[in-house]
């Protein structure tokens, strides 16, 4: 790579420029989570049976390859 190409590679808009995670988040309008409780979605399962089935599946998958 030439010296000229190396000089501009780190600049936004250049094909070799790689955005940092902070730059990507800013560009997409993503903001940090203020409270963990804000991430909770208590209505994700319609019934207790659906929740129990999901938890059973997660448990089984976590323990599937332990033997």
PDB file with SEQRES, HELIX, SHEET and CRYST1 records, atoms N, CA, C and O in Angstrom:
SEQRES   1 A   67  UNK UNK UNK UNK UNK UNK UNK UNK UNK UNK UNK UNK UNK          
SEQRES   2 A   67  UNK UNK UNK UNK UNK UNK UNK UNK UNK UNK UNK UNK UNK          
SEQRES   3 A   67  UNK UNK UNK UNK UNK UNK UNK UNK UNK UNK UNK UNK UNK          
SEQRES   4 A   67  UNK UNK UNK UNK UNK UNK UNK UNK UNK UNK UNK UNK UNK          
SEQRES   5 A   67  UNK UNK UNK UNK UNK UNK UNK UNK UNK UNK UNK UNK UNK          
SEQRES   6 A   67  UNK UNK                                                      
HELIX    1 AA1 UNK A    3  UNK A    8  1                                   6    
HELIX    2 AA2 UNK A   21  UNK A   28  1                                   8    
HELIX    3 AA3 UNK A   36  UNK A   39  5                                   4    
HELIX    4 AA4 UNK A   48  UNK A   63  1                                  16    
CRYST1    1.000    1.000    1.000  90.00  90.00  90.00 P 1           1          
ATOM      1  N   UNK A   1       0.850  -1.170   0.000  1.00  0.00           N  
ATOM      2  CA  UNK A   1       0.000   0.000   0.000  1.00  0.00           C  
ATOM      3  C   UNK A   1       0.894   1.230   0.000  1.00  0.00           C  
ATOM      4  O   UNK A   1       1.890   1.277   0.722  1.00  0.00           O  
ATOM      5  N   UNK A   2       0.551   2.200  -0.786  1.00  0.00           N  
ATOM      6  CA  UNK A   2       1.378   3.396  -0.877  1.00  0.00           C  
ATOM      7  C   UNK A   2       1.227   4.248   0.377  1.00  0.00           C  
ATOM      8  O   UNK A   2       0.291   4.069   1.156  1.00  0.00           O  
ATOM      9  N   UNK A   3       2.162   5.175   0.558  1.00  0.00           N  
ATOM     10  CA  UNK A   3       2.109   6.080   1.708  1.00  0.00           C  
ATOM     11  C   UNK A   3       0.844   6.912   1.664  1.00  0.00           C  
ATOM     12  O   UNK A   3       0.228   7.155   2.701  1.00  0.00           O  
ATOM     13  N   UNK A   4       0.452   7.346   0.493  1.00  0.00           N  
ATOM     14  CA  UNK A   4      -0.764   8.159   0.330  1.00  0.00           C  
ATOM     15  C   UNK A   4      -1.993   7.370   0.773  1.00  0.00           C  
ATOM     16  O   UNK A   4      -2.847   7.902   1.482  1.00  0.00           O  
ATOM     17  N   UNK A   5      -2.089   6.106   0.363  1.00  0.00           N  
ATOM     18  CA  UNK A   5      -3.224   5.266   0.731  1.00  0.00           C  
ATOM     19  C   UNK A   5      -3.239   5.010   2.231  1.00  0.00           C  
ATOM     20  O   UNK A   5      -4.306   4.986   2.843  1.00  0.00           O  
ATOM     21  N   UNK A   6      -2.083   4.822   2.822  1.00  0.00           N  
ATOM     22  CA  UNK A   6      -1.997   4.588   4.262  1.00  0.00           C  
ATOM     23  C   UNK A   6      -2.464   5.805   5.043  1.00  0.00           C  
ATOM     24  O   UNK A   6      -3.116   5.663   6.078  1.00  0.00           O  
ATOM     25  N   UNK A   7      -2.140   6.994   4.564  1.00  0.00           N  
ATOM     26  CA  UNK A   7      -2.517   8.233   5.253  1.00  0.00           C  
ATOM     27  C   UNK A   7      -4.019   8.404   5.333  1.00  0.00           C  
ATOM     28  O   UNK A   7      -4.524   8.900   6.340  1.00  0.00           O  
ATOM     29  N   UNK A   8      -4.741   8.012   4.312  1.00  0.00           N  
ATOM     30  CA  UNK A   8      -6.180   8.252   4.256  1.00  0.00           C  
ATOM     31  C   UNK A   8      -7.017   7.047   4.688  1.00  0.00           C  
ATOM     32  O   UNK A   8      -8.235   7.166   4.823  1.00  0.00           O  
ATOM     33  N   UNK A   9      -6.391   5.900   4.904  1.00  0.00           N  
ATOM     34  CA  UNK A   9      -7.133   4.678   5.208  1.00  0.00           C  
ATOM     35  C   UNK A   9      -7.959   4.773   6.487  1.00  0.00           C  
ATOM     36  O   UNK A   9      -9.010   4.139   6.584  1.00  0.00           O  
ATOM     37  N   UNK A  10      -7.507   5.548   7.464  1.00  0.00           N  
ATOM     38  CA  UNK A  10      -8.228   5.636   8.723  1.00  0.00           C  
ATOM     39  C   UNK A  10      -9.307   6.692   8.757  1.00  0.00           C  
ATOM     40  O   UNK A  10      -9.945   6.882   9.793  1.00  0.00           O  
ATOM     41  N   UNK A  11      -9.527   7.377   7.665  1.00  0.00           N  
ATOM     42  CA  UNK A  11     -10.507   8.465   7.642  1.00  0.00           C  
ATOM     43  C   UNK A  11     -11.886   7.973   7.210  1.00  0.00           C  
ATOM     44  O   UNK A  11     -11.995   7.131   6.319  1.00  0.00           O  
ATOM     45  N   UNK A  12     -12.939   8.497   7.842  1.00  0.00           N  
ATOM     46  CA  UNK A  12     -14.297   8.130   7.436  1.00  0.00           C  
ATOM     47  C   UNK A  12     -14.509   8.385   5.948  1.00  0.00           C  
ATOM     48  O   UNK A  12     -14.020   9.378   5.409  1.00  0.00           O  
ATOM     49  N   UNK A  13     -15.224   7.507   5.298  1.00  0.00           N  
ATOM     50  CA  UNK A  13     -15.482   7.644   3.868  1.00  0.00           C  
ATOM     51  C   UNK A  13     -14.483   6.890   3.018  1.00  0.00           C  
ATOM     52  O   UNK A  13     -14.763   6.600   1.855  1.00  0.00           O  
ATOM     53  N   UNK A  14     -13.339   6.570   3.561  1.00  0.00           N  
ATOM     54  CA  UNK A  14     -12.333   5.820   2.818  1.00  0.00           C  
ATOM     55  C   UNK A  14     -12.713   4.340   2.881  1.00  0.00           C  
ATOM     56  O   UNK A  14     -13.148   3.873   3.933  1.00  0.00           O  
ATOM     57  N   UNK A  15     -12.562   3.596   1.793  1.00  0.00           N  
ATOM     58  CA  UNK A  15     -12.953   2.178   1.782  1.00  0.00           C  
ATOM     59  C   UNK A  15     -12.279   1.339   2.877  1.00  0.00           C  
ATOM     60  O   UNK A  15     -12.859   0.352   3.331  1.00  0.00           O  
ATOM     61  N   UNK A  16     -11.081   1.708   3.302  1.00  0.00           N  
ATOM     62  CA  UNK A  16     -10.371   0.929   4.314  1.00  0.00           C  
ATOM     63  C   UNK A  16     -10.690   1.390   5.736  1.00  0.00           C  
ATOM     64  O   UNK A  16     -10.182   0.813   6.698  1.00  0.00           O  
ATOM     65  N   UNK A  17     -11.522   2.418   5.882  1.00  0.00           N  
ATOM     66  CA  UNK A  17     -11.876   2.914   7.213  1.00  0.00           C  
ATOM     67  C   UNK A  17     -12.802   1.928   7.908  1.00  0.00           C  
ATOM     68  O   UNK A  17     -13.779   1.458   7.324  1.00  0.00           O  
ATOM     69  N   UNK A  18     -12.487   1.622   9.153  1.00  0.00           N  
ATOM     70  CA  UNK A  18     -13.346   0.732   9.947  1.00  0.00           C  
ATOM     71  C   UNK A  18     -13.878   1.528  11.122  1.00  0.00           C  
ATOM     72  O   UNK A  18     -13.105   2.065  11.915  1.00  0.00           O  
ATOM     73  N   UNK A  19     -15.202   1.607  11.237  1.00  0.00           N  
ATOM     74  CA  UNK A  19     -15.819   2.351  12.319  1.00  0.00           C  
ATOM     75  C   UNK A  19     -15.641   1.626  13.651  1.00  0.00           C  
ATOM     76  O   UNK A  19     -15.692   0.398  13.721  1.00  0.00           O  
ATOM     77  N   UNK A  20     -15.432   2.412  14.698  1.00  0.00           N  
ATOM     78  CA  UNK A  20     -15.393   1.827  16.031  1.00  0.00           C  
ATOM     79  C   UNK A  20     -16.826   1.508  16.448  1.00  0.00           C  
ATOM     80  O   UNK A  20     -17.775   1.955  15.804  1.00  0.00           O  
ATOM     81  N   UNK A  21     -16.984   0.740  17.517  1.00  0.00           N  
ATOM     82  CA  UNK A  21     -18.325   0.432  18.016  1.00  0.00           C  
ATOM     83  C   UNK A  21     -19.056   1.708  18.430  1.00  0.00           C  
ATOM     84  O   UNK A  21     -20.258   1.842  18.197  1.00  0.00           O  
ATOM     85  N   UNK A  22     -18.330   2.644  19.045  1.00  0.00           N  
ATOM     86  CA  UNK A  22     -18.948   3.915  19.436  1.00  0.00           C  
ATOM     87  C   UNK A  22     -19.450   4.682  18.220  1.00  0.00           C  
ATOM     88  O   UNK A  22     -20.536   5.260  18.256  1.00  0.00           O  
ATOM     89  N   UNK A  23     -18.664   4.691  17.142  1.00  0.00           N  
ATOM     90  CA  UNK A  23     -19.092   5.374  15.920  1.00  0.00           C  
ATOM     91  C   UNK A  23     -20.325   4.721  15.318  1.00  0.00           C  
ATOM     92  O   UNK A  23     -21.243   5.411  14.874  1.00  0.00           O  
ATOM     93  N   UNK A  24     -20.351   3.398  15.300  1.00  0.00           N  
ATOM     94  CA  UNK A  24     -21.509   2.681  14.752  1.00  0.00           C  
ATOM     95  C   UNK A  24     -22.761   2.951  15.573  1.00  0.00           C  
ATOM     96  O   UNK A  24     -23.835   3.185  15.019  1.00  0.00           O  
ATOM     97  N   UNK A  25     -22.621   2.919  16.895  1.00  0.00           N  
ATOM     98  CA  UNK A  25     -23.770   3.176  17.772  1.00  0.00           C  
ATOM     99  C   UNK A  25     -24.289   4.592  17.577  1.00  0.00           C  
ATOM    100  O   UNK A  25     -25.498   4.804  17.481  1.00  0.00           O  
ATOM    101  N   UNK A  26     -23.392   5.553  17.517  1.00  0.00           N  
ATOM    102  CA  UNK A  26     -23.788   6.959  17.330  1.00  0.00           C  
ATOM    103  C   UNK A  26     -24.519   7.142  16.011  1.00  0.00           C  
ATOM    104  O   UNK A  26     -25.543   7.822  15.956  1.00  0.00           O  
ATOM    105  N   UNK A  27     -23.996   6.535  14.945  1.00  0.00           N  
ATOM    106  CA  UNK A  27     -24.606   6.659  13.622  1.00  0.00           C  
ATOM    107  C   UNK A  27     -26.011   6.052  13.592  1.00  0.00           C  
ATOM    108  O   UNK A  27     -26.891   6.552  12.892  1.00  0.00           O  
ATOM    109  N   UNK A  28     -26.214   4.989  14.343  1.00  0.00           N  
ATOM    110  CA  UNK A  28     -27.512   4.311  14.354  1.00  0.00           C  
ATOM    111  C   UNK A  28     -28.472   4.872  15.404  1.00  0.00           C  
ATOM    112  O   UNK A  28     -29.625   4.448  15.482  1.00  0.00           O  
ATOM    113  N   UNK A  29     -28.000   5.818  16.206  1.00  0.00           N  
ATOM    114  CA  UNK A  29     -28.864   6.408  17.216  1.00  0.00           C  
ATOM    115  C   UNK A  29     -29.078   5.519  18.428  1.00  0.00           C  
ATOM    116  O   UNK A  29     -30.073   5.660  19.137  1.00  0.00           O  
ATOM    117  N   UNK A  30     -28.158   4.613  18.666  1.00  0.00           N  
ATOM    118  CA  UNK A  30     -28.267   3.708  19.811  1.00  0.00           C  
ATOM    119  C   UNK A  30     -27.732   4.423  21.040  1.00  0.00           C  
ATOM    120  O   UNK A  30     -26.649   5.007  21.010  1.00  0.00           O  
ATOM    121  N   UNK A  31     -28.502   4.371  22.123  1.00  0.00           N  
ATOM    122  CA  UNK A  31     -28.092   5.025  23.368  1.00  0.00           C  
ATOM    123  C   UNK A  31     -27.865   3.968  24.443  1.00  0.00           C  
ATOM    124  O   UNK A  31     -28.457   2.890  24.381  1.00  0.00           O  
ATOM    125  N   UNK A  32     -27.021   4.261  25.425  1.00  0.00           N  
ATOM    126  CA  UNK A  32     -26.777   3.296  26.504  1.00  0.00           C  
ATOM    127  C   UNK A  32     -28.039   3.045  27.325  1.00  0.00           C  
ATOM    128  O   UNK A  32     -28.915   3.905  27.414  1.00  0.00           O  
ATOM    129  N   UNK A  33     -28.119   1.874  27.913  1.00  0.00           N  
ATOM    130  CA  UNK A  33     -29.242   1.529  28.780  1.00  0.00           C  
ATOM    131  C   UNK A  33     -29.035   2.242  30.114  1.00  0.00           C  
ATOM    132  O   UNK A  33     -27.981   2.118  30.736  1.00  0.00           O  
ATOM    133  N   UNK A  34     -30.054   2.990  30.547  1.00  0.00           N  
ATOM    134  CA  UNK A  34     -29.957   3.714  31.813  1.00  0.00           C  
ATOM    135  C   UNK A  34     -30.279   2.802  32.990  1.00  0.00           C  
ATOM    136  O   UNK A  34     -29.605   2.852  34.019  1.00  0.00           O  
ATOM    137  N   UNK A  35     -31.292   1.980  32.845  1.00  0.00           N  
ATOM    138  CA  UNK A  35     -31.729   1.069  33.897  1.00  0.00           C  
ATOM    139  C   UNK A  35     -31.931  -0.322  33.305  1.00  0.00           C  
ATOM    140  O   UNK A  35     -32.562  -0.457  32.257  1.00  0.00           O  
ATOM    141  N   UNK A  36     -31.415  -1.338  33.945  1.00  0.00           N  
ATOM    142  CA  UNK A  36     -31.569  -2.697  33.459  1.00  0.00           C  
ATOM    143  C   UNK A  36     -33.053  -3.067  33.392  1.00  0.00           C  
ATOM    144  O   UNK A  36     -33.472  -3.803  32.499  1.00  0.00           O  
ATOM    145  N   UNK A  37     -33.837  -2.559  34.329  1.00  0.00           N  
ATOM    146  CA  UNK A  37     -35.276  -2.863  34.352  1.00  0.00           C  
ATOM    147  C   UNK A  37     -35.969  -2.398  33.067  1.00  0.00           C  
ATOM    148  O   UNK A  37     -37.003  -2.952  32.695  1.00  0.00           O  
ATOM    149  N   UNK A  38     -35.421  -1.398  32.390  1.00  0.00           N  
ATOM    150  CA  UNK A  38     -36.001  -0.919  31.133  1.00  0.00           C  
ATOM    151  C   UNK A  38     -35.933  -1.980  30.037  1.00  0.00           C  
ATOM    152  O   UNK A  38     -36.699  -1.931  29.074  1.00  0.00           O  
ATOM    153  N   UNK A  39     -35.025  -2.931  30.182  1.00  0.00           N  
ATOM    154  CA  UNK A  39     -34.861  -3.981  29.176  1.00  0.00           C  
ATOM    155  C   UNK A  39     -35.833  -5.130  29.386  1.00  0.00           C  
ATOM    156  O   UNK A  39     -36.020  -5.953  28.490  1.00  0.00           O  
ATOM    157  N   UNK A  40     -36.454  -5.197  30.558  1.00  0.00           N  
ATOM    158  CA  UNK A  40     -37.352  -6.303  30.874  1.00  0.00           C  
ATOM    159  C   UNK A  40     -38.626  -6.214  30.047  1.00  0.00           C  
ATOM    160  O   UNK A  40     -39.202  -5.139  29.879  1.00  0.00           O  
ATOM    161  N   UNK A  41     -39.048  -7.343  29.543  1.00  0.00           N  
ATOM    162  CA  UNK A  41     -40.307  -7.437  28.805  1.00  0.00           C  
ATOM    163  C   UNK A  41     -41.125  -8.532  29.477  1.00  0.00           C  
ATOM    164  O   UNK A  41     -40.955  -9.717  29.193  1.00  0.00           O  
ATOM    165  N   UNK A  42     -42.010  -8.116  30.369  1.00  0.00           N  
ATOM    166  CA  UNK A  42     -42.740  -9.081  31.172  1.00  0.00           C  
ATOM    167  C   UNK A  42     -43.865  -9.768  30.406  1.00  0.00           C  
ATOM    168  O   UNK A  42     -44.445 -10.732  30.907  1.00  0.00           O  
ATOM    169  N   UNK A  43     -44.178  -9.303  29.227  1.00  0.00           N  
ATOM    170  CA  UNK A  43     -45.265  -9.880  28.436  1.00  0.00           C  
ATOM    171  C   UNK A  43     -44.762 -10.777  27.306  1.00  0.00           C  
ATOM    172  O   UNK A  43     -45.493 -11.033  26.350  1.00  0.00           O  
ATOM    173  N   UNK A  44     -43.538 -11.249  27.405  1.00  0.00           N  
ATOM    174  CA  UNK A  44     -42.965 -12.014  26.301  1.00  0.00           C  
ATOM    175  C   UNK A  44     -43.629 -13.385  26.153  1.00  0.00           C  
ATOM    176  O   UNK A  44     -43.745 -13.893  25.037  1.00  0.00           O  
ATOM    177  N   UNK A  45     -44.067 -13.991  27.266  1.00  0.00           N  
ATOM    178  CA  UNK A  45     -44.768 -15.275  27.210  1.00  0.00           C  
ATOM    179  C   UNK A  45     -46.224 -15.041  27.583  1.00  0.00           C  
ATOM    180  O   UNK A  45     -46.523 -14.376  28.575  1.00  0.00           O  
ATOM    181  N   UNK A  46     -47.130 -15.594  26.778  1.00  0.00           N  
ATOM    182  CA  UNK A  46     -48.562 -15.405  27.030  1.00  0.00           C  
ATOM    183  C   UNK A  46     -49.057 -16.211  28.231  1.00  0.00           C  
ATOM    184  O   UNK A  46     -49.976 -15.789  28.931  1.00  0.00           O  
ATOM    185  N   UNK A  47     -48.445 -17.369  28.465  1.00  0.00           N  
ATOM    186  CA  UNK A  47     -48.912 -18.223  29.560  1.00  0.00           C  
ATOM    187  C   UNK A  47     -47.721 -18.748  30.353  1.00  0.00           C  
ATOM    188  O   UNK A  47     -46.580 -18.715  29.892  1.00  0.00           O  
ATOM    189  N   UNK A  48     -48.015 -19.233  31.554  1.00  0.00           N  
ATOM    190  CA  UNK A  48     -46.971 -19.847  32.368  1.00  0.00           C  
ATOM    191  C   UNK A  48     -46.453 -21.124  31.715  1.00  0.00           C  
ATOM    192  O   UNK A  48     -45.288 -21.484  31.883  1.00  0.00           O  
ATOM    193  N   UNK A  49     -47.315 -21.803  30.973  1.00  0.00           N  
ATOM    194  CA  UNK A  49     -46.901 -23.030  30.287  1.00  0.00           C  
ATOM    195  C   UNK A  49     -45.855 -22.733  29.215  1.00  0.00           C  
ATOM    196  O   UNK A  49     -44.914 -23.508  29.040  1.00  0.00           O  
ATOM    197  N   UNK A  50     -46.007 -21.620  28.496  1.00  0.00           N  
ATOM    198  CA  UNK A  50     -45.012 -21.232  27.483  1.00  0.00           C  
ATOM    199  C   UNK A  50     -43.678 -20.928  28.151  1.00  0.00           C  
ATOM    200  O   UNK A  50     -42.627 -21.332  27.653  1.00  0.00           O  
ATOM    201  N   UNK A  51     -43.714 -20.222  29.269  1.00  0.00           N  
ATOM    202  CA  UNK A  51     -42.486 -19.915  30.010  1.00  0.00           C  
ATOM    203  C   UNK A  51     -41.826 -21.202  30.480  1.00  0.00           C  
ATOM    204  O   UNK A  51     -40.614 -21.364  30.333  1.00  0.00           O  
ATOM    205  N   UNK A  52     -42.607 -22.120  31.043  1.00  0.00           N  
ATOM    206  CA  UNK A  52     -42.065 -23.393  31.532  1.00  0.00           C  
ATOM    207  C   UNK A  52     -41.436 -24.196  30.392  1.00  0.00           C  
ATOM    208  O   UNK A  52     -40.377 -24.798  30.573  1.00  0.00           O  
ATOM    209  N   UNK A  53     -42.075 -24.211  29.223  1.00  0.00           N  
ATOM    210  CA  UNK A  53     -41.531 -24.929  28.067  1.00  0.00           C  
ATOM    211  C   UNK A  53     -40.212 -24.308  27.623  1.00  0.00           C  
ATOM    212  O   UNK A  53     -39.263 -25.026  27.308  1.00  0.00           O  
ATOM    213  N   UNK A  54     -40.147 -22.993  27.595  1.00  0.00           N  
ATOM    214  CA  UNK A  54     -38.916 -22.297  27.207  1.00  0.00           C  
ATOM    215  C   UNK A  54     -37.796 -22.607  28.194  1.00  0.00           C  
ATOM    216  O   UNK A  54     -36.688 -22.957  27.786  1.00  0.00           O  
ATOM    217  N   UNK A  55     -38.076 -22.482  29.481  1.00  0.00           N  
ATOM    218  CA  UNK A  55     -37.047 -22.749  30.492  1.00  0.00           C  
ATOM    219  C   UNK A  55     -36.596 -24.208  30.442  1.00  0.00           C  
ATOM    220  O   UNK A  55     -35.415 -24.497  30.636  1.00  0.00           O  
ATOM    221  N   UNK A  56     -37.522 -25.125  30.184  1.00  0.00           N  
ATOM    222  CA  UNK A  56     -37.158 -26.532  30.031  1.00  0.00           C  
ATOM    223  C   UNK A  56     -36.229 -26.754  28.856  1.00  0.00           C  
ATOM    224  O   UNK A  56     -35.270 -27.520  28.947  1.00  0.00           O  
ATOM    225  N   UNK A  57     -36.513 -26.085  27.758  1.00  0.00           N  
ATOM    226  CA  UNK A  57     -35.661 -26.181  26.567  1.00  0.00           C  
ATOM    227  C   UNK A  57     -34.261 -25.629  26.852  1.00  0.00           C  
ATOM    228  O   UNK A  57     -33.261 -26.256  26.502  1.00  0.00           O  
ATOM    229  N   UNK A  58     -34.194 -24.464  27.482  1.00  0.00           N  
ATOM    230  CA  UNK A  58     -32.892 -23.858  27.803  1.00  0.00           C  
ATOM    231  C   UNK A  58     -32.099 -24.785  28.717  1.00  0.00           C  
ATOM    232  O   UNK A  58     -30.911 -25.012  28.490  1.00  0.00           O  
ATOM    233  N   UNK A  59     -32.744 -25.320  29.744  1.00  0.00           N  
ATOM    234  CA  UNK A  59     -32.075 -26.228  30.666  1.00  0.00           C  
ATOM    235  C   UNK A  59     -31.535 -27.441  29.920  1.00  0.00           C  
ATOM    236  O   UNK A  59     -30.380 -27.822  30.111  1.00  0.00           O  
ATOM    237  N   UNK A  60     -32.359 -28.049  29.074  1.00  0.00           N  
ATOM    238  CA  UNK A  60     -31.939 -29.240  28.328  1.00  0.00           C  
ATOM    239  C   UNK A  60     -30.769 -28.944  27.402  1.00  0.00           C  
ATOM    240  O   UNK A  60     -29.838 -29.745  27.313  1.00  0.00           O  
ATOM    241  N   UNK A  61     -30.799 -27.811  26.714  1.00  0.00           N  
ATOM    242  CA  UNK A  61     -29.709 -27.456  25.800  1.00  0.00           C  
ATOM    243  C   UNK A  61     -28.405 -27.190  26.556  1.00  0.00           C  
ATOM    244  O   UNK A  61     -27.329 -27.558  26.084  1.00  0.00           O  
ATOM    245  N   UNK A  62     -28.495 -26.567  27.703  1.00  0.00           N  
ATOM    246  CA  UNK A  62     -27.292 -26.273  28.487  1.00  0.00           C  
ATOM    247  C   UNK A  62     -26.650 -27.552  29.021  1.00  0.00           C  
ATOM    248  O   UNK A  62     -25.435 -27.604  29.211  1.00  0.00           O  
ATOM    249  N   UNK A  63     -27.451 -28.568  29.260  1.00  0.00           N  
ATOM    250  CA  UNK A  63     -26.932 -29.798  29.836  1.00  0.00           C  
ATOM    251  C   UNK A  63     -26.761 -30.932  28.820  1.00  0.00           C  
ATOM    252  O   UNK A  63     -26.361 -32.036  29.188  1.00  0.00           O  
ATOM    253  N   UNK A  64     -27.057 -30.669  27.565  1.00  0.00           N  
ATOM    254  CA  UNK A  64     -27.042 -31.714  26.539  1.00  0.00           C  
ATOM    255  C   UNK A  64     -25.673 -32.327  26.304  1.00  0.00           C  
ATOM    256  O   UNK A  64     -25.579 -33.536  26.093  1.00  0.00           O  
ATOM    257  N   UNK A  65     -24.632 -31.550  26.332  1.00  0.00           N  
ATOM    258  CA  UNK A  65     -23.296 -32.057  25.984  1.00  0.00           C  
ATOM    259  C   UNK A  65     -22.364 -32.166  27.180  1.00  0.00           C  
ATOM    260  O   UNK A  65     -21.144 -32.126  27.020  1.00  0.00           O  
ATOM    261  N   UNK A  66     -22.919 -32.301  28.365  1.00  0.00           N  
ATOM    262  CA  UNK A  66     -22.079 -32.384  29.556  1.00  0.00           C  
ATOM    263  C   UNK A  66     -21.618 -33.798  29.858  1.00  0.00           C  
ATOM    264  O   UNK A  66     -20.711 -33.991  30.668  1.00  0.00           O  
ATOM    265  N   UNK A  67     -22.219 -34.775  29.230  1.00  0.00           N  
ATOM    266  CA  UNK A  67     -21.868 -36.172  29.522  1.00  0.00           C  
ATOM    267  C   UNK A  67     -20.744 -36.627  28.638  1.00  0.00           C  
ATOM    268  O   UNK A  67     -20.309 -37.774  28.734  1.00  0.00           O  
TER     269      UNK A  67                                                      
END                                                                             
